[in-house]
């Protein structure tokens, strides 16, 4: 049967009057010895990085697609840090078949690896197994730093400088600080804001005009930046800088 893939049937009969008749029929069969399956794992937590906030969630959803002879309700098993989490294949909004299974976030953070497996049976009764592996990393800490340059060149406001309506305060930022992060300068109880920009020397920094009268009265600048790194962690840095007044030459 497997070699021929064709059945030819014949019958010959004789009726009561002695007449004979023959009938034939042909029927084909096909062979299906192999089932196929495949499985993928999507990016985890959007970027394959668990940040500090994400690590606090009790569970993290792992999703992916399946293909080949995989069917709705087939079982998908995820192994994370030695523990198994199971779900079933479901239709996805994009028309594909896939899965979405919650796993223990602590296991994900400790193991940093997901092993996915599916075994399916096709309509001919053949079975197939597919596996996939996907790694994640952890990043719980963002860093930031900020400096304040000398103000009015020498940190002294003289009589001429005190007459200017504003004084520019500059400095650098570092760590995970990025262009367009907001810098806040607090002077004499008033806030002045600007954003991080590339500086001519290749560093990142800022230049913000503050009220000179506030600077003269307060004689102190407090700088703050809050930034978010690529993993979604936040960090805040501060710096303080003083100026003095000298309006009289002797």
Secondary structure, DSSP 4 states (H G I P E B T S, - for coil): -TTT-EEEEEEEEE-TTS-EEEEEEEEE--------EEE--PPSTTTTEEEHHHHTSSEEEEEEEEEET--TT-EEEEEETTEEEEEE-EE-TTSSEEEEEEEEHHHHHHH-EEEEEEEEE-TTS-EEEEEEEEE-EEE----EEE--PPTTTTSEEEHHHHTSSEEEEEEEEEET--TT-EEEEEETTEEEEEE-EE-TTSSEEEEEEEEHHHHHHH-EEEEEEEEE-TTS-EEEEEEEEE-EEE----
